[in-house]
Amino acid sequence: MRKEQPIMTSKTPTIKLDQFLKWMGIAATGGEAKIMIQNGEVQVNGTTETRRSRQLVSGDFVMVGGETYNVELNG
């Protein structure tokens, strides 16, 4: 199921995966985001992603715990 979410305002057209998880409130801390990613709990565009520095762009989809989040950057 897709979550309704605000559009993120960014100075760049990308955001790191771990930062996205924190900004969306999926992870409470950077450490928690890192563990979630390293444990294979996060998918980007349908593929398990284990790099926390993965750069996301508008149009990407992040799936965590059965929820899908659309990446929308305004930058």
Phi and psi restraints in degrees (range 20) as a CNS / XPLOR table:
assign (resid 1 and name C) (resid 2 and name N)
       (resid 2 and name CA) (resid 2 and name C) 1.0 -85.3 20.0 2
assign (resid 2 and name N) (resid 2 and name CA)
       (resid 2 and name C) (resid 3 and name N) 1.0 138.7 20.0 2
assign (resid 2 and name C) (resid 3 and name N)
       (resid 3 and name CA) (resid 3 and name C) 1.0 -93.1 20.0 2
assign (resid 3 and name N) (resid 3 and name CA)
       (resid 3 and name C) (resid 4 and name N) 1.0 138.4 20.0 2
assign (resid 3 and name C) (resid 4 and name N)
       (resid 4 and name CA) (resid 4 and name C) 1.0 -71.5 20.0 2
assign (resid 4 and name N) (resid 4 and name CA)
       (resid 4 and name C) (resid 5 and name N) 1.0 137.1 20.0 2
assign (resid 4 and name C) (resid 5 and name N)
       (resid 5 and name CA) (resid 5 and name C) 1.0 -151.4 20.0 2
assign (resid 5 and name N) (resid 5 and name CA)
       (resid 5 and name C) (resid 6 and name N) 1.0 157.7 20.0 2
assign (resid 5 and name C) (resid 6 and name N)
       (resid 6 and name CA) (resid 6 and name C) 1.0 -74.7 20.0 2
assign (resid 6 and name N) (resid 6 and name CA)
       (resid 6 and name C) (resid 7 and name N) 1.0 159.3 20.0 2
assign (resid 6 and name C) (resid 7 and name N)
       (resid 7 and name CA) (resid 7 and name C) 1.0 -81.2 20.0 2
assign (resid 7 and name N) (resid 7 and name CA)
       (resid 7 and name C) (resid 8 and name N) 1.0 131.8 20.0 2
assign (resid 7 and name C) (resid 8 and name N)
       (resid 8 and name CA) (resid 8 and name C) 1.0 -80.9 20.0 2
assign (resid 8 and name N) (resid 8 and name CA)
       (resid 8 and name C) (resid 9 and name N) 1.0 134.6 20.0 2
assign (resid 8 and name C) (resid 9 and name N)
       (resid 9 and name CA) (resid 9 and name C) 1.0 -95.2 20.0 2
assign (resid 9 and name N) (resid 9 and name CA)
       (resid 9 and name C) (resid 10 and name N) 1.0 123.1 20.0 2
assign (resid 9 and name C) (resid 10 and name N)
       (resid 10 and name CA) (resid 10 and name C) 1.0 -136.9 20.0 2
assign (resid 10 and name N) (resid 10 and name CA)
       (resid 10 and name C) (resid 11 and name N) 1.0 148.4 20.0 2
assign (resid 10 and name C) (resid 11 and name N)
       (resid 11 and name CA) (resid 11 and name C) 1.0 -79.0 20.0 2
assign (resid 11 and name N) (resid 11 and name CA)
       (resid 11 and name C) (resid 12 and name N) 1.0 -13.8 20.0 2
assign (resid 11 and name C) (resid 12 and name N)
       (resid 12 and name CA) (resid 12 and name C) 1.0 -123.8 20.0 2
assign (resid 12 and name N) (resid 12 and name CA)
       (resid 12 and name C) (resid 13 and name N) 1.0 162.1 20.0 2
assign (resid 12 and name C) (resid 13 and name N)
       (resid 13 and name CA) (resid 13 and name C) 1.0 -82.2 20.0 2
assign (resid 13 and name N) (resid 13 and name CA)
       (resid 13 and name C) (resid 14 and name N) 1.0 8.2 20.0 2
assign (resid 13 and name C) (resid 14 and name N)
       (resid 14 and name CA) (resid 14 and name C) 1.0 -133.6 20.0 2
assign (resid 14 and name N) (resid 14 and name CA)
       (resid 14 and name C) (resid 15 and name N) 1.0 163.3 20.0 2
assign (resid 14 and name C) (resid 15 and name N)
       (resid 15 and name CA) (resid 15 and name C) 1.0 -145.3 20.0 2
assign (resid 15 and name N) (resid 15 and name CA)
       (resid 15 and name C) (resid 16 and name N) 1.0 143.0 20.0 2
assign (resid 15 and name C) (resid 16 and name N)
       (resid 16 and name CA) (resid 16 and name C) 1.0 -71.3 20.0 2
assign (resid 16 and name N) (resid 16 and name CA)
       (resid 16 and name C) (resid 17 and name N) 1.0 148.0 20.0 2
assign (resid 16 and name C) (resid 17 and name N)
       (resid 17 and name CA) (resid 17 and name C) 1.0 -56.9 20.0 2
assign (resid 17 and name N) (resid 17 and name CA)
       (resid 17 and name C) (resid 18 and name N) 1.0 -45.4 20.0 2
assign (resid 17 and name C) (resid 18 and name N)
       (resid 18 and name CA) (resid 18 and name C) 1.0 -64.9 20.0 2
assign (resid 18 and name N) (resid 18 and name CA)
       (resid 18 and name C) (resid 19 and name N) 1.0 -36.5 20.0 2
assign (resid 18 and name C) (resid 19 and name N)
       (resid 19 and name CA) (resid 19 and name C) 1.0 -66.1 20.0 2
assign (resid 19 and name N) (resid 19 and name CA)
       (resid 19 and name C) (resid 20 and name N) 1.0 -39.1 20.0 2
assign (resid 19 and name C) (resid 20 and name N)
       (resid 20 and name CA) (resid 20 and name C) 1.0 -61.6 20.0 2
assign (resid 20 and name N) (resid 20 and name CA)
       (resid 20 and name C) (resid 21 and name N) 1.0 -44.7 20.0 2
assign (resid 20 and name C) (resid 21 and name N)
       (resid 21 and name CA) (resid 21 and name C) 1.0 -61.1 20.0 2
assign (resid 21 and name N) (resid 21 and name CA)
       (resid 21 and name C) (resid 22 and name N) 1.0 -40.1 20.0 2
assign (resid 21 and name C) (resid 22 and name N)
       (resid 22 and name CA) (resid 22 and name C) 1.0 -68.5 20.0 2
assign (resid 22 and name N) (resid 22 and name CA)
       (resid 22 and name C) (resid 23 and name N) 1.0 -46.0 20.0 2
assign (resid 22 and name C) (resid 23 and name N)
       (resid 23 and name CA) (resid 23 and name C) 1.0 -61.0 20.0 2
assign (resid 23 and name N) (resid 23 and name CA)
       (resid 23 and name C) (resid 24 and name N) 1.0 -37.1 20.0 2
assign (resid 23 and name C) (resid 24 and name N)
       (resid 24 and name CA) (resid 24 and name C) 1.0 -80.0 20.0 2
assign (resid 24 and name N) (resid 24 and name CA)
       (resid 24 and name C) (resid 25 and name N) 1.0 -8.4 20.0 2
assign (resid 24 and name C) (resid 25 and name N)
       (resid 25 and name CA) (resid 25 and name C) 1.0 80.4 20.0 2
assign (resid 25 and name N) (resid 25 and name CA)
       (resid 25 and name C) (resid 26 and name N) 1.0 12.5 20.0 2
assign (resid 25 and name C) (resid 26 and name N)
       (resid 26 and name CA) (resid 26 and name C) 1.0 -72.7 20.0 2
assign (resid 26 and name N) (resid 26 and name CA)
       (resid 26 and name C) (resid 27 and name N) 1.0 -37.9 20.0 2
assign (resid 26 and name C) (resid 27 and name N)
       (resid 27 and name CA) (resid 27 and name C) 1.0 -119.5 20.0 2
assign (resid 27 and name N) (resid 27 and name CA)
       (resid 27 and name C) (resid 28 and name N) 1.0 137.8 20.0 2
assign (resid 27 and name C) (resid 28 and name N)
       (resid 28 and name CA) (resid 28 and name C) 1.0 -77.1 20.0 2
assign (resid 28 and name N) (resid 28 and name CA)
       (resid 28 and name C) (resid 29 and name N) 1.0 -29.4 20.0 2
assign (resid 28 and name C) (resid 29 and name N)
       (resid 29 and name CA) (resid 29 and name C) 1.0 -137.9 20.0 2
assign (resid 29 and name N) (resid 29 and name CA)
       (resid 29 and name C) (resid 30 and name N) 1.0 167.4 20.0 2
assign (resid 29 and name C) (resid 30 and name N)
       (resid 30 and name CA) (resid 30 and name C) 1.0 -64.2 20.0 2
assign (resid 30 and name N) (resid 30 and name CA)
       (resid 30 and name C) (resid 31 and name N) 1.0 -35.9 20.0 2
assign (resid 30 and name C) (resid 31 and name N)
       (resid 31 and name CA) (resid 31 and name C) 1.0 -63.2 20.0 2
assign (resid 31 and name N) (resid 31 and name CA)
       (resid 31 and name C) (resid 32 and name N) 1.0 -41.6 20.0 2
assign (resid 31 and name C) (resid 32 and name N)
       (resid 32 and name CA) (resid 32 and name C) 1.0 -65.2 20.0 2
assign (resid 32 and name N) (resid 32 and name CA)
       (resid 32 and name C) (resid 33 and name N) 1.0 -41.6 20.0 2
assign (resid 32 and name C) (resid 33 and name N)
       (resid 33 and name CA) (resid 33 and name C) 1.0 -61.3 20.0 2
assign (resid 33 and name N) (resid 33 and name CA)
       (resid 33 and name C) (resid 34 and name N) 1.0 -44.2 20.0 2
assign (resid 33 and name C) (resid 34 and name N)
       (resid 34 and name CA) (resid 34 and name C) 1.0 -58.2 20.0 2
assign (resid 34 and name N) (resid 34 and name CA)
       (resid 34 and name C) (resid 35 and name N) 1.0 -45.8 20.0 2
assign (resid 34 and name C) (resid 35 and name N)
       (resid 35 and name CA) (resid 35 and name C) 1.0 -64.9 20.0 2
assign (resid 35 and name N) (resid 35 and name CA)
       (resid 35 and name C) (resid 36 and name N) 1.0 -43.5 20.0 2
assign (resid 35 and name C) (resid 36 and name N)
       (resid 36 and name CA) (resid 36 and name C) 1.0 -59.2 20.0 2
assign (resid 36 and name N) (resid 36 and name CA)
       (resid 36 and name C) (resid 37 and name N) 1.0 -43.7 20.0 2
assign (resid 36 and name C) (resid 37 and name N)
       (resid 37 and name CA) (resid 37 and name C) 1.0 -68.1 20.0 2
assign (resid 37 and name N) (resid 37 and name CA)
       (resid 37 and name C) (resid 38 and name N) 1.0 -48.7 20.0 2
assign (resid 37 and name C) (resid 38 and name N)
       (resid 38 and name CA) (resid 38 and name C) 1.0 -64.0 20.0 2
assign (resid 38 and name N) (resid 38 and name CA)
       (resid 38 and name C) (resid 39 and name N) 1.0 -28.6 20.0 2
assign (resid 38 and name C) (resid 39 and name N)
       (resid 39 and name CA) (resid 39 and name C) 1.0 -82.4 20.0 2
assign (resid 39 and name N) (resid 39 and name CA)
       (resid 39 and name C) (resid 40 and name N) 1.0 1.3 20.0 2
assign (resid 39 and name C) (resid 40 and name N)
       (resid 40 and name CA) (resid 40 and name C) 1.0 76.6 20.0 2
assign (resid 40 and name N) (resid 40 and name CA)
       (resid 40 and name C) (resid 41 and name N) 1.0 23.6 20.0 2
assign (resid 40 and name C) (resid 41 and name N)
       (resid 41 and name CA) (resid 41 and name C) 1.0 -86.6 20.0 2
assign (resid 41 and name N) (resid 41 and name CA)
       (resid 41 and name C) (resid 42 and name N) 1.0 -4.3 20.0 2
assign (resid 41 and name C) (resid 42 and name N)
       (resid 42 and name CA) (resid 42 and name C) 1.0 -120.5 20.0 2
assign (resid 42 and name N) (resid 42 and name CA)
       (resid 42 and name C) (resid 43 and name N) 1.0 133.0 20.0 2
assign (resid 42 and name C) (resid 43 and name N)
       (resid 43 and name CA) (resid 43 and name C) 1.0 -117.1 20.0 2
assign (resid 43 and name N) (resid 43 and name CA)
       (resid 43 and name C) (resid 44 and name N) 1.0 143.4 20.0 2
assign (resid 43 and name C) (resid 44 and name N)
       (resid 44 and name CA) (resid 44 and name C) 1.0 -120.7 20.0 2
assign (resid 44 and name N) (resid 44 and name CA)
       (resid 44 and name C) (resid 45 and name N) 1.0 120.8 20.0 2
assign (resid 44 and name C) (resid 45 and name N)
       (resid 45 and name CA) (resid 45 and name C) 1.0 53.5 20.0 2
assign (resid 45 and name N) (resid 45 and name CA)
       (resid 45 and name C) (resid 46 and name N) 1.0 38.4 20.0 2
assign (resid 45 and name C) (resid 46 and name N)
       (resid 46 and name CA) (resid 46 and name C) 1.0 85.9 20.0 2
assign (resid 46 and name N) (resid 46 and name CA)
       (resid 46 and name C) (resid 47 and name N) 1.0 2.0 20.0 2
assign (resid 46 and name C) (resid 47 and name N)
       (resid 47 and name CA) (resid 47 and name C) 1.0 -120.3 20.0 2
assign (resid 47 and name N) (resid 47 and name CA)
       (resid 47 and name C) (resid 48 and name N) 1.0 133.1 20.0 2
assign (resid 47 and name C) (resid 48 and name N)
       (resid 48 and name CA) (resid 48 and name C) 1.0 -60.5 20.0 2
assign (resid 48 and name N) (resid 48 and name CA)
       (resid 48 and name C) (resid 49 and name N) 1.0 130.8 20.0 2
assign (resid 48 and name C) (resid 49 and name N)
       (resid 49 and name CA) (resid 49 and name C) 1.0 -117.8 20.0 2
assign (resid 49 and name N) (resid 49 and name CA)
       (resid 49 and name C) (resid 50 and name N) 1.0 126.5 20.0 2
assign (resid 49 and name C) (resid 50 and name N)
       (resid 50 and name CA) (resid 50 and name C) 1.0 -114.0 20.0 2
assign (resid 50 and name N) (resid 50 and name CA)
       (resid 50 and name C) (resid 51 and name N) 1.0 6.4 20.0 2
assign (resid 50 and name C) (resid 51 and name N)
       (resid 51 and name CA) (resid 51 and name C) 1.0 -101.4 20.0 2
assign (resid 51 and name N) (resid 51 and name CA)
       (resid 51 and name C) (resid 52 and name N) 1.0 114.0 20.0 2
assign (resid 51 and name C) (resid 52 and name N)
       (resid 52 and name CA) (resid 52 and name C) 1.0 -71.6 20.0 2
assign (resid 52 and name N) (resid 52 and name CA)
       (resid 52 and name C) (resid 53 and name N) 1.0 -19.6 20.0 2
assign (resid 52 and name C) (resid 53 and name N)
       (resid 53 and name CA) (resid 53 and name C) 1.0 -88.9 20.0 2
assign (resid 53 and name N) (resid 53 and name CA)
       (resid 53 and name C) (resid 54 and name N) 1.0 7.1 20.0 2
assign (resid 53 and name C) (resid 54 and name N)
       (resid 54 and name CA) (resid 54 and name C) 1.0 -54.2 20.0 2
assign (resid 54 and name N) (resid 54 and name CA)
       (resid 54 and name C) (resid 55 and name N) 1.0 127.3 20.0 2
assign (resid 54 and name C) (resid 55 and name N)
       (resid 55 and name CA) (resid 55 and name C) 1.0 -84.2 20.0 2
assign (resid 55 and name N) (resid 55 and name CA)
       (resid 55 and name C) (resid 56 and name N) 1.0 123.9 20.0 2
assign (resid 55 and name C) (resid 56 and name N)
       (resid 56 and name CA) (resid 56 and name C) 1.0 -98.9 20.0 2
assign (resid 56 and name N) (resid 56 and name CA)
       (resid 56 and name C) (resid 57 and name N) 1.0 147.6 20.0 2
assign (resid 56 and name C) (resid 57 and name N)
       (resid 57 and name CA) (resid 57 and name C) 1.0 -127.3 20.0 2
assign (resid 57 and name N) (resid 57 and name CA)
       (resid 57 and name C) (resid 58 and name N) 1.0 164.2 20.0 2
assign (resid 57 and name C) (resid 58 and name N)
       (resid 58 and name CA) (resid 58 and name C) 1.0 -54.8 20.0 2
assign (resid 58 and name N) (resid 58 and name CA)
       (resid 58 and name C) (resid 59 and name N) 1.0 136.4 20.0 2
assign (resid 58 and name C) (resid 59 and name N)
       (resid 59 and name CA) (resid 59 and name C) 1.0 100.5 20.0 2
assign (resid 59 and name N) (resid 59 and name CA)
       (resid 59 and name C) (resid 60 and name N) 1.0 -16.8 20.0 2
assign (resid 59 and name C) (resid 60 and name N)
       (resid 60 and name CA) (resid 60 and name C) 1.0 -71.1 20.0 2
assign (resid 60 and name N) (resid 60 and name CA)
       (resid 60 and name C) (resid 61 and name N) 1.0 156.0 20.0 2
assign (resid 60 and name C) (resid 61 and name N)
       (resid 61 and name CA) (resid 61 and name C) 1.0 -122.7 20.0 2
assign (resid 61 and name N) (resid 61 and name CA)
       (resid 61 and name C) (resid 62 and name N) 1.0 133.7 20.0 2
assign (resid 61 and name C) (resid 62 and name N)
       (resid 62 and name CA) (resid 62 and name C) 1.0 -115.0 20.0 2
assign (resid 62 and name N) (resid 62 and name CA)
       (resid 62 and name C) (resid 63 and name N) 1.0 128.8 20.0 2
assign (resid 62 and name C) (resid 63 and name N)
       (resid 63 and name CA) (resid 63 and name C) 1.0 -117.1 20.0 2
assign (resid 63 and name N) (resid 63 and name CA)
       (resid 63 and name C) (resid 64 and name N) 1.0 128.0 20.0 2
assign (resid 63 and name C) (resid 64 and name N)
       (resid 64 and name CA) (resid 64 and name C) 1.0 -141.7 20.0 2
assign (resid 64 and name N) (resid 64 and name CA)
       (resid 64 and name C) (resid 65 and name N) 1.0 127.2 20.0 2
assign (resid 64 and name C) (resid 65 and name N)
       (resid 65 and name CA) (resid 65 and name C) 1.0 56.2 20.0 2
assign (resid 65 and name N) (resid 65 and name CA)
       (resid 65 and name C) (resid 66 and name N) 1.0 36.9 20.0 2
assign (resid 65 and name C) (resid 66 and name N)
       (resid 66 and name CA) (resid 66 and name C) 1.0 81.6 20.0 2
assign (resid 66 and name N) (resid 66 and name CA)
       (resid 66 and name C) (resid 67 and name N) 1.0 -2.2 20.0 2
assign (resid 66 and name C) (resid 67 and name N)
       (resid 67 and name CA) (resid 67 and name C) 1.0 -104.0 20.0 2
assign (resid 67 and name N) (resid 67 and name CA)
       (resid 67 and name C) (resid 68 and name N) 1.0 140.6 20.0 2
assign (resid 67 and name C) (resid 68 and name N)
       (resid 68 and name CA) (resid 68 and name C) 1.0 -112.2 20.0 2
assign (resid 68 and name N) (resid 68 and name CA)
       (resid 68 and name C) (resid 69 and name N) 1.0 132.1 20.0 2
assign (resid 68 and name C) (resid 69 and name N)
       (resid 69 and name CA) (resid 69 and name C) 1.0 -119.2 20.0 2
assign (resid 69 and name N) (resid 69 and name CA)
       (resid 69 and name C) (resid 70 and name N) 1.0 129.9 20.0 2
assign (resid 69 and name C) (resid 70 and name N)
       (resid 70 and name CA) (resid 70 and name C) 1.0 -89.3 20.0 2
assign (resid 70 and name N) (resid 70 and name CA)
       (resid 70 and name C) (resid 71 and name N) 1.0 130.7 20.0 2
assign (resid 70 and name C) (resid 71 and name N)
       (resid 71 and name CA) (resid 71 and name C) 1.0 -85.8 20.0 2
assign (resid 71 and name N) (resid 71 and name CA)
       (resid 71 and name C) (resid 72 and name N) 1.0 119.0 20.0 2
assign (resid 71 and name C) (resid 72 and name N)
       (resid 72 and name CA) (resid 72 and name C) 1.0 -132.1 20.0 2
assign (resid 72 and name N) (resid 72 and name CA)
       (resid 72 and name C) (resid 73 and name N) 1.0 109.7 20.0 2
assign (resid 72 and name C) (resid 73 and name N)
       (resid 73 and name CA) (resid 73 and name C) 1.0 -107.4 20.0 2
assign (resid 73 and name N) (resid 73 and name CA)
       (resid 73 and name C) (resid 74 and name N) 1.0 139.2 20.0 2
assign (resid 73 and name C) (resid 74 and name N)
       (resid 74 and name CA) (resid 74 and name C) 1.0 -117.3 20.0 2
assign (resid 74 and name N) (resid 74 and name CA)
       (resid 74 and name C) (resid 75 and name N) 1.0 83.6 20.0 2
